[in-house]
Structures are given as C-alpha cells and as structure tokens.
Amino acid sequence: MGIQEKIKELDDELHRTQKNKATEYHIGIIKSKLAKLRRELIAPSKGGSSGGGGFDVKKNGDATVAMIGMPSVGKSTLLTKLTNAESKIAAYAFTTLKCIPGMMVYNDAKIQILDLPGIIEGAKEGRGRGREVIAVARSADLLLIMLDAAYTRQYELIVGELEGFGIRVNKKPPDITVKKIPRGGININSTVKLTKISEKEILAVANEYGMFNGNILFRHDATVDDFIDAMDGNRVYIQALVLINKIDLVGEKSLKSLPFDYIPISAEKGTNIEALRERIHRSLKFIKLFTKRRGEKADLEEPLIVKKGITVGEVCDKLHRDLRKEFKYALVWGKSVKHAGQRIGLDHILEDGDIVSIVKK
C-alpha cells in the first residue's frame, strides 16, 4: 500500500470515529500517524529529481514571494504587471507548467515573485504537480493566495492543501515546549487551563512520536493538532496575502461577507496593482542597513536591504560566505546599540538604519 492509500485509509477511519473520552487516545494515534505520513510526502524523493522540470528555481533578490492558486485565476497576468517577467498567458487551465520567476523592485528592495502552476484538490496527496508546487511555497518569505472573484470558496481548499504539506498560513507556532528526559514518564504542565486537548491525547501523540519520558509545557490552550505540530517539528509558518482577482467582473459588494481579509485586484485591467506592490513590500518587513569599512566613512548610497530581526551573523552570510568564519567582532552605530560604535557579536539583532562594520580575525 502506497502513502496516498494509507493516508486515505486513516482519513476514512478518523471520520468514522466519534470523539468521546473512550476514543481520545485512538484519535490522537490516528492524527499522529497521518502527520507522519504527510511528512513523508513533504520529504524529497530519494531518487533525486521528480522530473518536474522548471521547479528548481534559484532564490534571488532580498526576499521571495510565491503566487499560489487554482488554474486560470490570473497569476501569469499578475506576474507580468508586477515584474519584468513574461509568463505564458491563455484563457485555459494549466497554461503555466513550470515555475516562472520575475523581479519586482520597490523602495530599493528586489523582490523575487514566483508564478507557480495552478494546484488542484488533492495536491497534498500528490495529485497533479501539487507536491512540487507546494514544496516551492514552503521556502517562500510570503505567499500570495490568488482567488477568482467568482469562486472565492477556493480559499478553504487552497489553505487545506497547504496545511496538508505542513504550511501554516497566517499562524504563529504553538507555544509548547517538549523535552525528552531519560526516565520519569511523561510530565505534563501548563500555564493556562487546557480545554481543547486531553491528557490521553497528549500521551497518545507523544508515544506515537517515540516519546515515553519527557517534560511537556503548554503556554496556550492548544489543540491536539497544535501539539502534533510541536512534536513533528517540520512545519513552516508563512504570512499570506489573499488576492481576489477579476474584481471588475463581479464588483466588491458581492464579496462583503467573506470571512477573511483580502485585496481586490484586476490583473488584466491593472486595478490596485500599485497598492498591492506597497502591501507586499510592507508585509515583508524590510529594514535598511549600511556597511562601513574600518577607517572609512559609511556607505550611505547603497543600503543593504534585509528582513527585520536579522542578526550580525546573518549579515555576514549575505556579504560573503566565508565572512562568518573570519569574524572577530562588529562595530555598530544606530538604534540597536546603547552607544555609537558599540562592539557586539554574531547574535546581536540589528535595527533599521544601523551602520555595521565587520572586523575580521
């Protein structure tokens, strides 16, 4: 039996099982097994390339944004409006059969936009080219979930497919600490009252992941799925902007009751494209840093565009692949330090406008 068949069998069993105190442990086991099988789908095949030419796209620029959606929602048209790329456009499904990159320049930031092939229902189980598409999405800094204005129910389907591949959209990681210990059984503690998960479910999940002795601390009212995410450790948490395309064909009034935030656009007409550019840039939370050679003035003409929260060590990696090895200390001027020219180490977090001078051994 293949992975897809095992997933379907467990899914069917889960839907047949009524949740009550007698079945809590069993449900925890089923959900854990499902998560582990789906992790196998996420892992790259041992045979090398999956034959999906065009998906091995090198990251360029200061951040990567992946456009994801069902076939024929207008991703290719939007790519040509946002960037200098040319992606084949036609009025039928599956026009784009590979990943097309383009570069959007905004406020000195170079943002790589990827036009991914349309995904279909069942992508997380390997249907269509879903595995390759969602694998690229996992490595993006921001997602653009694109919907057709006439089919906004596609949102739940797309998020479900992403969830199945371990992508958590617009969510924070569960605040759960898990630590294995050599003996003593499973010790469960929490800083809040747990109302969504039982002790049986916690023990079932922990045991299924091979933990029989450990300390588990919950800092929020987590669900069993949250706990599985914490145990699995292979989840990615990505911010996403929802775009509703072809707004010119339906009008915004018909979309008033949607239960999620969205940006209305018309890729073909160019409606709201500049506003979308600004929103993409703002969502990526860029900051500007300036570099300074020892004994020289800071280079204020060409800023280094980086993501908020970057450390000195990560700046070293961006400047040169061997700079971290040669690092002795850094001198920093700006908001992140207490005084000008403060000497700091690799783990120091920099802030917008900081001037950095790297001193090598």
C-alpha positions as CSV (number, residue, x, y, z in Angstrom):
1,M,0.0,0.0,0.0
2,G,1.4,3.4,-1.0
3,I,1.5,6.5,1.2
4,Q,-1.6,8.0,-0.5
5,E,-3.6,4.9,0.1
6,K,-2.5,4.8,3.8
7,I,-3.5,8.4,4.2
8,K,-6.9,7.8,2.7
9,E,-7.5,4.8,4.9
10,L,-6.6,6.7,8.1
11,D,-8.6,9.7,7.0
12,D,-11.6,7.5,6.5
13,E,-11.1,5.9,9.9
14,L,-10.8,9.3,11.5
15,H,-14.1,10.5,10.0
16,R,-15.8,7.3,11.2
17,T,-14.6,7.6,14.8
18,Q,-16.8,9.7,17.1
19,K,-14.9,11.8,19.5
20,N,-15.5,10.9,23.2
21,K,-13.5,10.1,26.2
22,A,-13.2,6.4,25.2
23,T,-11.8,7.3,21.8
24,E,-9.4,10.2,22.7
25,Y,-6.3,8.1,22.8
26,H,-7.2,6.3,19.5
27,I,-7.9,9.7,17.7
28,G,-4.5,11.0,18.9
29,I,-2.8,8.0,17.4
30,I,-4.6,8.3,14.1
31,K,-3.8,12.0,13.8
32,S,-0.2,11.4,14.6
33,K,0.1,8.7,12.0
34,L,-1.5,11.0,9.4
35,A,1.0,13.7,10.2
36,K,4.0,11.4,9.9
37,L,2.8,10.0,6.5
38,R,2.2,13.5,5.2
39,R,5.7,14.4,6.3
40,E,7.0,11.6,4.1
41,L,5.2,13.2,1.2
42,I,7.0,16.6,2.0
43,A,10.4,14.9,2.1
44,P,12.2,14.9,-1.2
45,S,12.3,11.6,-3.1
46,K,15.5,9.6,-2.6
47,G,15.7,9.0,-6.3
48,G,16.7,12.6,-7.0
49,S,14.7,14.8,-9.4
50,S,11.0,14.2,-9.6
51,G,11.0,15.1,-13.3
52,G,9.1,18.3,-12.7
53,G,11.5,20.5,-14.8
54,G,11.4,24.2,-14.0
55,F,10.8,23.9,-10.3
56,D,14.5,24.2,-9.3
57,V,14.5,28.0,-9.1
58,K,17.4,29.7,-7.5
59,K,16.5,32.3,-4.9
60,N,17.4,35.9,-6.0
61,G,16.8,39.3,-4.5
62,D,16.1,40.3,-1.0
63,A,13.0,38.1,-0.5
64,T,10.9,35.6,-2.4
65,V,7.1,35.7,-2.8
66,A,5.2,32.7,-4.2
67,M,1.9,33.1,-6.0
68,I,-0.4,30.1,-5.4
69,G,-3.9,29.4,-6.6
70,M,-6.1,27.2,-8.7
71,P,-5.6,27.0,-12.5
72,S,-6.6,30.1,-14.6
73,V,-7.0,32.6,-11.7
74,G,-4.7,35.1,-13.4
75,K,-1.3,34.5,-11.8
76,S,0.6,34.8,-15.0
77,T,-1.1,38.1,-15.9
78,L,-0.3,39.5,-12.5
79,L,3.3,38.4,-12.7
80,T,3.8,40.5,-15.9
81,K,2.2,43.5,-14.2
82,L,4.3,43.3,-11.0
83,T,7.6,42.3,-12.6
84,N,9.6,42.2,-15.8
85,A,8.9,38.5,-16.4
86,E,7.0,37.1,-19.3
87,S,4.8,34.1,-18.3
88,K,2.7,32.5,-21.0
89,I,-1.0,33.6,-20.7
90,A,-4.0,32.0,-22.2
91,A,-7.7,31.5,-21.4
92,Y,-7.5,27.9,-20.5
93,A,-6.3,25.9,-17.5
94,F,-2.7,24.8,-16.8
95,T,-1.0,27.3,-19.1
96,T,1.9,27.6,-16.7
97,L,3.6,24.2,-16.4
98,K,6.7,25.3,-14.7
99,C,7.8,27.9,-12.1
100,I,8.3,31.3,-13.7
101,P,10.4,33.8,-11.7
102,G,10.2,37.6,-12.0
103,M,11.8,40.5,-10.1
104,M,9.8,43.4,-8.6
105,V,11.9,46.4,-7.5
106,Y,10.2,48.6,-4.8
107,N,11.8,51.2,-2.5
108,D,15.3,49.8,-3.2
109,A,14.2,46.2,-2.4
110,K,14.5,43.5,-5.0
111,I,11.6,41.1,-4.5
112,Q,11.5,37.8,-6.4
113,I,8.0,36.8,-7.5
114,L,7.3,33.2,-8.5
115,D,4.4,32.2,-10.7
116,L,3.6,28.6,-9.7
117,P,1.5,26.2,-11.7
118,G,-2.1,26.0,-10.5
119,I,-2.8,23.5,-7.8
120,I,-5.8,21.2,-7.7
121,E,-7.8,19.4,-5.0
122,G,-5.7,16.5,-3.7
123,A,-2.4,18.3,-4.3
124,K,-1.2,17.4,-0.8
125,E,-1.6,13.7,-1.7
126,G,0.4,14.2,-4.9
127,R,-2.3,14.9,-7.5
128,G,-1.3,17.0,-10.4
129,R,2.0,18.7,-9.7
130,G,1.0,19.7,-6.2
131,R,4.0,18.2,-4.5
132,E,6.5,20.3,-6.5
133,V,4.3,23.4,-6.3
134,I,3.8,23.4,-2.5
135,A,7.4,22.4,-1.9
136,V,8.4,25.7,-3.5
137,A,5.8,27.6,-1.5
138,R,7.3,26.2,1.8
139,S,10.5,28.1,1.1
140,A,8.9,31.5,0.3
141,D,9.0,34.5,2.6
142,L,5.5,35.5,1.7
143,L,2.6,33.8,-0.2
144,L,0.1,35.4,-2.5
145,I,-3.0,33.3,-2.4
146,M,-4.9,34.2,-5.5
147,L,-8.6,33.6,-6.0
148,D,-11.1,34.1,-8.8
149,A,-13.8,36.6,-7.7
150,A,-16.4,34.1,-8.9
151,Y,-15.0,31.2,-6.9
152,T,-13.9,32.5,-3.5
153,R,-14.6,29.2,-1.9
154,Q,-11.3,28.1,-3.4
155,Y,-9.7,29.8,-0.3
156,E,-10.6,26.9,2.1
157,L,-9.4,24.3,-0.4
158,I,-6.1,26.0,-1.0
159,V,-5.4,26.5,2.7
160,G,-6.3,22.9,3.3
161,E,-3.8,21.7,0.7
162,L,-1.1,23.9,2.2
163,E,-1.9,22.6,5.7
164,G,-1.5,19.1,4.4
165,F,2.0,19.9,3.4
166,G,2.9,21.4,6.7
167,I,2.4,25.1,5.8
168,R,0.6,27.1,8.4
169,V,-0.9,30.3,6.8
170,N,-1.0,33.4,9.0
171,K,-0.5,31.5,12.2
172,K,2.1,31.6,15.0
173,P,4.0,28.5,16.0
174,P,2.3,26.7,19.0
175,D,3.8,27.9,22.3
176,I,4.7,24.4,23.5
177,T,8.0,23.2,24.9
178,V,8.9,19.5,24.5
179,K,12.0,18.0,26.1
180,K,12.9,14.3,26.3
181,I,14.3,13.0,29.6
182,P,15.9,9.6,30.3
183,R,13.3,8.4,32.8
184,G,10.3,9.5,34.8
185,G,7.5,9.1,32.3
186,I,5.6,12.0,30.7
187,N,5.2,15.1,32.8
188,I,2.5,17.5,31.5
189,N,2.4,21.1,32.8
190,S,0.6,24.2,31.5
191,T,0.4,27.9,32.3
192,V,-3.2,28.0,31.2
193,K,-6.2,25.7,31.5
194,L,-6.3,23.2,28.7
195,T,-9.8,22.9,27.3
196,K,-9.1,21.6,23.7
197,I,-6.8,18.6,24.4
198,S,-6.9,15.8,27.0
199,E,-4.2,14.0,28.8
200,K,-5.0,10.9,26.9
201,E,-4.5,12.7,23.6
202,I,-1.2,14.2,24.8
203,L,0.1,10.7,25.8
204,A,-1.1,9.2,22.5
205,V,0.7,11.7,20.4
206,A,3.9,11.6,22.5
207,N,4.0,7.8,22.4
208,E,3.4,7.7,18.6
209,Y,6.4,10.0,18.2
210,G,8.5,7.7,20.3
211,M,8.5,9.8,23.5
212,F,7.8,7.8,26.7
213,N,9.8,10.0,29.1
214,G,9.7,13.8,28.8
215,N,8.6,17.2,30.1
216,I,5.8,18.9,28.1
217,L,4.8,22.5,28.9
218,F,1.8,24.2,27.3
219,R,1.7,28.0,27.3
220,H,-1.6,28.4,25.5
221,D,-4.8,26.5,25.2
222,A,-3.6,24.2,22.4
223,T,-5.4,21.6,20.3
224,V,-4.2,18.1,19.5
225,D,-3.2,19.4,16.0
226,D,-1.1,22.1,17.7
227,F,0.6,19.5,19.8
228,I,1.3,17.3,16.8
229,D,2.9,20.3,15.0
230,A,5.1,20.9,18.0
231,M,6.1,17.2,18.1
232,D,6.7,16.9,14.4
233,G,8.9,20.0,14.1
234,N,8.6,20.2,10.3
235,R,6.0,22.9,10.0
236,V,6.6,26.3,8.4
237,Y,4.7,29.4,9.4
238,I,4.2,31.8,6.5
239,Q,2.4,35.1,6.2
240,A,0.0,35.2,3.2
241,L,-1.9,37.9,1.4
242,V,-5.2,36.9,-0.2
243,L,-5.9,38.4,-3.6
244,I,-9.3,38.3,-5.2
245,N,-8.8,38.8,-9.0
246,K,-11.2,39.8,-11.7
247,I,-12.9,42.2,-9.3
248,D,-14.1,44.2,-12.4
249,L,-16.4,41.3,-13.3
250,V,-18.3,41.0,-10.1
251,G,-17.9,44.2,-8.0
252,E,-16.8,44.4,-4.4
253,K,-20.4,44.4,-2.9
254,S,-20.7,40.6,-3.7
255,L,-17.6,40.0,-1.5
256,K,-18.6,41.9,1.6
257,S,-19.4,38.8,3.7
258,L,-16.2,36.9,3.2
259,P,-14.7,35.6,6.5
260,F,-11.1,36.6,5.6
261,D,-9.2,39.8,4.7
262,Y,-8.4,40.2,1.0
263,I,-7.0,42.7,-1.5
264,P,-9.3,43.2,-4.5
265,I,-7.5,43.5,-7.9
266,S,-7.9,43.1,-11.6
267,A,-4.7,41.8,-13.0
268,E,-5.9,42.4,-16.6
269,K,-7.1,45.9,-16.0
270,G,-4.3,46.9,-13.6
271,T,-6.7,47.7,-10.8
272,N,-5.0,48.1,-7.4
273,I,-1.6,46.9,-8.7
274,E,0.4,49.8,-7.1
275,A,-1.4,49.3,-3.8
276,L,-0.5,45.6,-4.0
277,R,3.2,46.4,-4.6
278,E,3.2,48.6,-1.4
279,R,1.4,45.9,0.6
280,I,3.9,43.2,-0.5
281,H,6.8,45.4,0.5
282,R,5.2,46.3,3.8
283,S,4.4,42.7,4.6
284,L,8.0,41.6,4.1
285,K,9.1,44.0,6.9
286,F,12.3,45.1,5.3
287,I,14.9,47.3,7.0
288,K,17.9,49.1,5.6
289,L,21.4,48.6,6.9
290,F,24.6,50.4,5.9
291,T,28.1,49.0,5.8
292,K,31.3,50.7,6.9
293,R,34.9,49.7,6.3
294,R,37.3,50.2,9.1
295,G,38.8,53.7,8.9
296,E,36.4,54.9,6.2
297,K,33.0,56.6,6.1
298,A,29.9,54.6,6.0
299,D,28.4,53.8,2.5
300,L,25.1,55.6,2.7
301,E,24.4,55.4,-1.0
302,E,23.7,51.7,-1.4
303,P,21.9,50.2,1.6
304,L,21.7,46.6,2.4
305,I,18.0,45.5,2.3
306,V,17.3,42.8,4.8
307,K,14.4,41.3,6.8
308,K,13.6,42.7,10.2
309,G,15.1,40.6,13.0
310,I,18.3,39.9,11.2
311,T,21.5,39.2,13.2
312,V,25.0,40.2,12.6
313,G,25.9,36.6,11.7
314,E,23.2,36.6,9.0
315,V,24.5,39.8,7.6
316,C,28.0,38.2,7.4
317,D,26.4,35.3,5.4
318,K,24.8,37.8,3.0
319,L,28.0,39.7,2.4
320,H,30.4,36.8,1.9
321,R,30.1,33.0,2.5
322,D,33.4,32.9,4.5
323,L,32.9,36.1,6.5
324,R,31.3,34.3,9.5
325,K,34.4,32.1,9.8
326,E,36.7,35.1,9.8
327,F,34.5,37.2,12.1
328,K,36.1,38.7,15.2
329,Y,33.6,41.3,16.2
330,A,31.4,44.0,14.8
331,L,31.0,47.7,15.5
332,V,27.5,49.2,15.3
333,W,26.1,52.7,15.2
334,G,22.3,53.1,15.4
335,K,19.1,52.2,17.3
336,S,20.1,48.6,18.2
337,V,23.0,49.7,20.4
338,K,23.4,51.7,23.6
339,H,26.3,53.9,22.3
340,A,27.9,54.7,18.9
341,G,30.4,52.2,17.7
342,Q,29.5,49.6,20.2
343,R,31.3,46.3,19.9
344,I,28.9,43.3,19.5
345,G,28.9,39.7,18.5
346,L,27.2,37.4,15.9
347,D,23.9,37.0,17.7
348,H,23.2,40.8,18.0
349,I,19.9,41.8,16.3
350,L,20.1,44.8,14.1
351,E,17.6,47.6,13.5
352,D,16.6,49.8,10.7
353,G,19.2,52.4,9.8
354,D,22.1,50.7,11.7
355,I,25.6,51.1,10.4
356,V,27.7,48.0,10.6
357,S,31.5,47.5,10.4
358,I,32.7,43.9,10.5
359,V,36.2,43.3,12.0
360,K,37.9,40.1,10.9
361,K,40.4,38.0,12.8
